[in-house]
Amino acid sequence: MKVLIADKLSEKAVSSLKEIGCEVIMTPDLTENDLQNNLEGVEILIVRSTKVKASAIEAGKSLSLIIRAGAGVNTIDLEAAGKRGIYVANTPGENTDAVAELAIGLLIAADRRIVNATQDLQKGKWRKKEYGKAQGLKGRTLGILGLGSIGQAVAERAKGLQMEVIAWSRSLTEEKAEELGIGYCSSPEILAREADAVSIHIASKPGTLHFIDKKFFSQMKHGAILVNAARGEVVDTKALKHAIKEKDLRVGLDVFDNEPTSGEDVFEDKELAELAACTPHIGASTNQASEAIASKVVKVVKSYMQTGKPSHAVNIREKSTGKISLVVRHYNKVGVLASVLNELREEDVNIEEMTNTIFEGGGAASCTLKLDTPPSDSTIAKLAGQANIIEVSLK
């Protein structure tokens, strides 16, 4: 299989891909606009920061799998991929520790104003009196928005700083919070009111654009800390700037709305960079995380080559729209299922899903087909009358 790697990936992963039979093209400096001109014959595309737009997906005539070397897939046009039957997979969980570590680093940097103090020292200014003004974190309350693997990792590290931890997440229950040893918040607004510091770990998806908005900031305490190492789009930047000035928030950011997608570029929002402790979306960028992600990428490719379906696919319909299940028990012989499919095609019945299970010994099998409409009694009778079909039933 021809594989294009459009971002940096470890040499070990490249060697592993070649070992399993892949033809690997490594072009880590491709921009999102260059991508569509470099996909000829490419079956698998691997990206990290590079955006994959609909135009690139349309240009990739041989493309059948896109892998995001990371967790979030908001940089890939999932709708365009789905329309062309292209799998999109990711590598979740491998950057958990790296992102959690940076979130804690930004939390401390915001509280102690480490960036500003360093910049003043670089300018020859000794301002010990000014930068000695910090609350400290011990005993204060950290509110975590989004309690997935990264949110939980941040919670554990915050406990190590002897902070009290509270959380809100759509899936979080009071029982789960108690099990994790943290406080439960029934809404983001309650969390904002109770927390001395807030760390955001919400995914970017429909419904979370500017999730952290003017209303949320209005509930935060004066002088509170906000950290975002998740996705820039979940925060309303205009409202954030206003809150920093009006409520004296101390802020640490690794992600930004409409941030550059290449490794070297111009960052336009200088005002925000001056108002917060900022890093250029490096949360997952440690050697440990990079090697773990690269290893997972190889496993995804291997699973796809072996089964035709990649592990960690994110754009597969979770629930079939098929209303009828047609179960065909049959002898495991050539042409049996082909005849079943032909009969359904003649009646214009669409198959949404199909699984065929072979029984021990290999002599018989059971095939379940999810259909959008039920076949007629005459079609059922035709199928049941075929020599190599044992039984036909509708569920």
Protein Blocks (a to p, Z undefined) as FASTA:
>chain_A
ZZddfbdcdfklmmmmmmnopacdddfkbcfklmmmmmgoiabdcdfklccdfklmmmmm
mbcbdcdebjblklpcfklmmmnopacdddehklmmmmmmmmmmmmmmmmnommmmmmmm
mnopacfklmmpcgbjghpacddehjafklmmmmmmmmmnopacddddfklcfklmmmno
pacdfbfklmmmmpmbdcddbdcdehiaokbcfklmmmpcehiacddfkbfklpcfklmm
mmmmmnopacddfbdehiafbfbdcdfblmlmmmpccdehillmcfklmmmmmmmmmmmm
mmmmmnopaehiakbcfbdcbfbdcdddddddehklmmmmmmmmmnopacfbdcddddeh
jlaccdddddfbdcdfklmmmmmmpmklmbdcdZZ
